[in-house]
Amino acid sequence: MKKITVLLVSAAALCGCVCEKTCGGKAEPVAKHVVIVGVDGCGARWIPWDVMPNLKALRDNGIYTVGRCHRPTASAINWKSVFGGVSPEIHGFTKWNSSKPDIEPPSCVLGADGVMPCIFSEVRRQTPGAYTASLFAWDGVGNCHNTNTVNFVRWYGGNKDEYPVRDAAVFEEGARQLANSPALMLLYQGGVDSAGHTYGWGSPEFTNACVNVDANLGKFMTALKASPMWKDTAVLFVADHGGLGKHHGGVEDIRVLEIPFIVSGPSAEGLRLREPMMLEDVSPTAAALLGLEIPAAWRGRPAVGY
């Protein structure tokens, strides 16, 4: 009997929840607004912090850890884990640019509509009046979350040479969307991954793409800090994978697997980090910050707590 008691206490201690209520249902909301900044291919080992002052400020004024992505380290596989709260073995995206499950997900993780819940659909289900926005420069991201449950969705298309313009447009629209006081907003950048594939991870061109993202982030953060929602906001920064040479996916190297995760902003004050962190922890973290009940289908856990 004593052994059972010890195990139960240990499990509670390891939960890493934003508050104790998260384990059994809804948490007390920590934030009214969560902004997810997703930068494709921006592996933790490749971030040029010295020329990314705005990202560095988020890191230094928040909490930061290095997590792991899933293998194969392809974008759709890992972004689906980010938004869906589960690993590829459950969500079924297993190919390079899957647009739908390649392996049928277990029926027990599907909602009443036959679709797996994502962070956007949970915001819609649990807080029907909340406003959400999703802005992305790669159409594949749209396949990784339930865009039909998002109030404002925009894909910025074009060729790979236009990523600097497309990525900037994402943040510009994000700044405009602040007027709608979104409970949840995604700002996705694709230029870093494109530069890695074209010129190589760690190349001058790759670094320049990172600088472009940081400049976009800086302008957005200026607008966010000037808005009424700033005092109740948490900003989550995450990447889906790294790279080596001009490749990722089948490459077995720590520089491909390690991804950055930052939780920053006024609503992150006083929180601590739980490690290790996997990509399926991103949506449970966002849900817990917003005070939402974490779906039973999700296998990720909140990555931060008190």
C-alpha positions as CSV (number, residue, x, y, z in Angstrom):
1,M,0.0,0.0,0.0
2,K,2.9,2.4,0.8
3,K,4.4,1.7,-2.6
4,I,1.2,2.7,-4.4
5,T,1.0,5.9,-2.4
6,V,4.6,6.9,-3.3
7,L,3.9,6.2,-7.0
8,L,0.8,8.4,-7.0
9,V,2.7,11.3,-5.3
10,S,5.5,10.9,-7.8
11,A,3.2,11.1,-10.7
12,A,1.6,14.3,-9.5
13,A,5.0,15.8,-8.9
14,L,6.1,15.0,-12.5
15,C,2.9,16.4,-14.1
16,G,4.4,19.8,-14.7
17,C,1.0,21.5,-14.9
18,V,0.4,25.2,-14.9
19,C,-1.7,24.5,-11.8
20,E,-2.9,21.4,-10.0
21,K,-6.4,21.7,-11.6
22,T,-4.9,21.0,-15.0
23,C,-4.5,17.3,-14.0
24,G,-8.1,16.7,-13.3
25,G,-9.8,19.2,-15.7
26,K,-9.5,22.9,-16.5
27,A,-6.7,25.0,-15.1
28,E,-7.0,28.5,-13.8
29,P,-6.2,30.6,-16.9
30,V,-2.7,32.2,-16.8
31,A,-3.1,34.1,-20.1
32,K,-6.0,35.5,-22.0
33,H,-3.9,35.4,-25.2
34,V,-1.4,33.0,-26.7
35,V,0.7,33.8,-29.8
36,I,2.5,30.8,-31.3
37,V,5.5,31.8,-33.5
38,G,6.6,28.8,-35.5
39,V,9.8,29.0,-37.6
40,D,10.3,26.0,-39.9
41,G,13.8,24.5,-39.8
42,C,15.1,26.8,-37.1
43,G,16.9,24.0,-35.2
44,A,18.2,24.9,-31.7
45,R,21.9,24.3,-32.7
46,W,21.6,26.7,-35.6
47,I,20.1,29.8,-34.1
48,P,22.5,32.8,-34.5
49,W,21.6,34.5,-31.3
50,D,24.1,37.3,-31.7
51,V,22.2,38.6,-34.8
52,M,18.7,37.8,-33.5
53,P,18.2,40.3,-30.7
54,N,14.4,40.2,-30.7
55,L,14.4,36.4,-30.3
56,K,17.1,36.6,-27.7
57,A,15.0,39.1,-25.8
58,L,12.1,36.6,-25.7
59,R,14.5,33.9,-24.5
60,D,16.2,36.1,-21.8
61,N,12.9,37.5,-20.5
62,G,11.1,34.1,-20.6
63,I,11.9,30.5,-20.2
64,Y,13.8,28.4,-22.7
65,T,14.6,24.8,-23.3
66,V,15.9,22.6,-26.1
67,G,13.5,19.8,-27.0
68,R,13.4,17.0,-29.5
69,C,11.3,16.6,-32.7
70,H,10.1,13.3,-34.2
71,R,11.7,11.1,-36.8
72,P,11.6,11.2,-39.7
73,T,12.3,14.9,-39.1
74,A,9.9,16.2,-41.8
75,S,7.8,19.3,-41.5
76,A,4.3,18.0,-41.8
77,I,5.0,15.2,-39.4
78,N,6.3,17.5,-36.7
79,W,3.9,20.5,-37.2
80,K,1.0,18.0,-36.8
81,S,2.5,17.0,-33.5
82,V,2.7,20.6,-32.5
83,F,-0.9,21.4,-33.1
84,G,-2.4,18.0,-32.4
85,G,-0.8,17.2,-29.0
86,V,0.2,13.6,-30.0
87,S,3.2,11.8,-31.7
88,P,3.2,10.6,-35.3
89,E,2.3,7.1,-34.3
90,I,-1.1,8.4,-33.2
91,H,-1.8,11.3,-35.6
92,G,-0.7,9.2,-38.6
93,F,1.2,11.7,-40.5
94,T,4.3,9.7,-41.5
95,K,5.5,11.0,-44.9
96,W,7.6,14.0,-45.9
97,N,4.7,16.3,-46.7
98,S,1.6,14.4,-45.6
99,S,-1.6,16.3,-46.1
100,K,-3.7,13.8,-44.2
101,P,-3.1,10.7,-42.1
102,D,-1.1,8.0,-43.9
103,I,-2.0,5.6,-41.0
104,E,-5.5,5.6,-39.6
105,P,-5.5,7.2,-36.2
106,P,-7.1,5.2,-33.3
107,S,-10.8,5.9,-33.2
108,C,-10.6,6.8,-29.5
109,V,-8.6,10.0,-30.3
110,L,-11.2,11.3,-32.9
111,G,-13.8,13.8,-32.0
112,A,-17.5,13.6,-32.6
113,D,-16.8,15.0,-36.1
114,G,-14.3,12.2,-36.9
115,V,-11.4,14.6,-36.7
116,M,-8.6,14.7,-34.2
117,P,-8.7,17.8,-31.9
118,C,-6.1,20.5,-32.3
119,I,-5.4,23.5,-30.2
120,F,-7.5,25.7,-32.5
121,S,-10.5,23.4,-32.4
122,E,-10.2,23.1,-28.6
123,V,-10.3,26.9,-28.3
124,R,-13.4,26.9,-30.5
125,R,-15.1,24.1,-28.5
126,Q,-14.3,25.3,-25.0
127,T,-14.6,29.1,-25.6
128,P,-17.0,29.5,-28.5
129,G,-16.8,33.3,-28.5
130,A,-13.0,33.5,-28.6
131,Y,-11.4,34.9,-31.8
132,T,-8.5,33.0,-33.4
133,A,-6.2,33.6,-36.3
134,S,-3.7,31.5,-38.3
135,L,-1.2,33.0,-40.7
136,F,1.3,30.9,-42.6
137,A,3.7,31.1,-45.5
138,W,3.7,27.3,-46.3
139,D,0.4,25.7,-47.3
140,G,1.4,22.4,-45.7
141,V,0.8,24.0,-42.3
142,G,-2.8,24.3,-43.1
143,N,-3.1,20.6,-43.3
144,C,-1.7,20.2,-39.8
145,H,-4.4,22.0,-37.9
146,N,-8.2,22.3,-38.2
147,T,-8.4,25.5,-40.2
148,N,-12.2,25.3,-40.4
149,T,-12.3,26.1,-36.6
150,V,-10.2,29.3,-37.0
151,N,-11.8,32.7,-37.4
152,F,-9.2,34.1,-39.7
153,V,-7.0,32.0,-41.9
154,R,-4.5,33.2,-44.5
155,W,-1.9,31.4,-46.5
156,Y,0.8,33.5,-48.2
157,G,1.7,31.6,-51.3
158,G,4.5,32.1,-53.8
159,N,7.8,30.6,-54.8
160,K,10.7,29.9,-52.5
161,D,12.5,33.1,-53.6
162,E,9.6,35.1,-52.2
163,Y,9.8,33.8,-48.7
164,P,11.2,37.0,-47.3
165,V,8.2,38.9,-48.6
166,R,5.7,36.2,-47.6
167,D,7.2,35.9,-44.1
168,A,7.1,39.6,-43.5
169,A,3.4,39.7,-44.7
170,V,2.6,37.1,-42.0
171,F,3.8,39.3,-39.2
172,E,2.3,42.5,-40.7
173,E,-1.1,40.8,-40.8
174,G,-0.5,39.5,-37.3
175,A,0.0,43.1,-36.1
176,R,-3.3,44.1,-37.7
177,Q,-5.1,41.1,-36.1
178,L,-4.2,42.4,-32.6
179,A,-7.2,44.8,-33.0
180,N,-9.4,41.6,-32.8
181,S,-7.8,40.6,-29.5
182,P,-7.2,37.0,-30.5
183,A,-7.2,34.3,-27.8
184,L,-4.9,32.3,-30.0
185,M,-2.8,33.3,-33.1
186,L,-0.3,31.4,-35.2
187,L,2.5,33.2,-37.1
188,Y,4.4,30.7,-39.2
189,Q,7.7,31.5,-41.1
190,G,9.1,29.4,-43.9
191,G,12.2,31.2,-45.2
192,V,14.7,29.7,-42.8
193,D,13.9,26.1,-43.9
194,S,14.0,27.2,-47.5
195,A,17.4,28.8,-47.1
196,G,18.6,25.6,-45.4
197,H,17.6,23.4,-48.3
198,T,18.9,25.8,-50.9
199,Y,22.2,26.9,-49.3
200,G,22.7,24.7,-46.3
201,W,22.1,25.0,-42.5
202,G,24.5,27.5,-41.0
203,S,25.4,29.1,-44.3
204,P,25.5,32.9,-44.6
205,E,22.2,32.8,-46.5
206,F,20.6,30.7,-43.7
207,T,21.8,33.2,-41.2
208,N,20.4,36.0,-43.3
209,A,17.0,34.3,-43.3
210,C,17.1,34.1,-39.5
211,V,17.9,37.8,-39.4
212,N,14.8,38.5,-41.6
213,V,12.6,36.5,-39.2
214,D,14.0,38.4,-36.2
215,A,13.3,41.7,-37.9
216,N,9.7,40.6,-38.6
217,L,9.4,39.5,-35.0
218,G,10.8,42.8,-33.7
219,K,8.2,44.8,-35.5
220,F,5.4,42.5,-34.4
221,M,6.5,42.6,-30.8
222,T,6.6,46.4,-30.9
223,A,2.9,46.4,-32.0
224,L,2.0,43.7,-29.4
225,K,3.6,45.6,-26.5
226,A,1.7,48.7,-27.5
227,S,-1.7,46.8,-27.6
228,P,-4.0,46.4,-24.6
229,M,-3.7,42.6,-24.8
230,W,0.1,42.6,-24.1
231,K,-0.3,42.4,-20.3
232,D,-2.3,39.2,-20.6
233,T,-0.2,37.5,-23.3
234,A,2.1,34.5,-23.5
235,V,4.3,34.1,-26.6
236,L,5.4,30.6,-27.5
237,F,8.3,30.2,-30.0
238,V,9.0,26.8,-31.5
239,A,10.6,25.1,-34.6
240,D,9.8,21.8,-36.1
241,H,13.3,20.5,-36.8
242,G,16.9,21.5,-37.7
243,G,19.1,20.3,-40.5
244,L,22.5,19.3,-41.7
245,G,24.1,20.3,-44.9
246,K,21.1,20.9,-47.2
247,H,18.9,18.2,-45.7
248,H,16.8,16.9,-42.8
249,G,14.4,14.0,-42.7
250,G,16.5,10.9,-43.0
251,V,19.6,12.6,-41.4
252,E,20.5,11.1,-38.0
253,D,22.2,13.9,-36.2
254,I,21.5,15.9,-33.1
255,R,21.6,19.1,-35.1
256,V,18.5,17.9,-36.9
257,L,16.6,16.7,-33.9
258,E,17.0,19.5,-31.4
259,I,14.4,22.3,-31.5
260,P,14.0,25.5,-29.4
261,F,11.0,26.2,-27.2
262,I,10.4,29.6,-25.6
263,V,7.6,30.7,-23.3
264,S,7.7,34.4,-22.8
265,G,5.6,37.5,-22.2
266,P,3.9,38.9,-19.1
267,S,1.8,35.8,-18.6
268,A,4.9,33.6,-18.4
269,E,6.2,35.4,-15.3
270,G,6.7,33.1,-12.4
271,L,6.5,29.9,-14.4
272,R,9.1,27.2,-14.5
273,L,10.1,24.7,-17.2
274,R,9.6,21.0,-17.2
275,E,12.0,18.9,-19.2
276,P,12.4,16.9,-21.4
277,M,10.1,18.6,-23.9
278,M,8.6,17.2,-27.1
279,L,6.7,18.9,-29.8
280,E,3.4,17.4,-28.7
281,D,3.8,19.4,-25.5
282,V,3.2,22.7,-27.3
283,S,-0.6,22.6,-27.6
284,P,-1.1,21.3,-24.1
285,T,1.1,24.2,-22.9
286,A,-1.0,26.7,-24.8
287,A,-4.2,25.1,-23.6
288,A,-3.1,25.1,-19.9
289,L,-2.0,28.8,-20.2
290,L,-5.5,29.7,-21.5
291,G,-7.2,27.7,-18.8
292,L,-8.6,25.0,-21.1
293,E,-9.3,21.4,-20.3
294,I,-6.6,19.2,-22.0
295,P,-8.3,16.6,-24.3
296,A,-8.0,13.0,-23.2
297,A,-6.8,12.3,-26.7
298,W,-3.6,14.4,-26.3
299,R,-0.5,12.7,-25.0
300,G,1.6,15.8,-24.6
301,R,1.7,17.6,-21.3
302,P,2.1,21.3,-20.3
303,A,5.7,22.2,-20.5
304,V,5.6,24.9,-17.8
305,G,4.2,25.2,-14.3
306,Y,4.7,27.0,-11.0
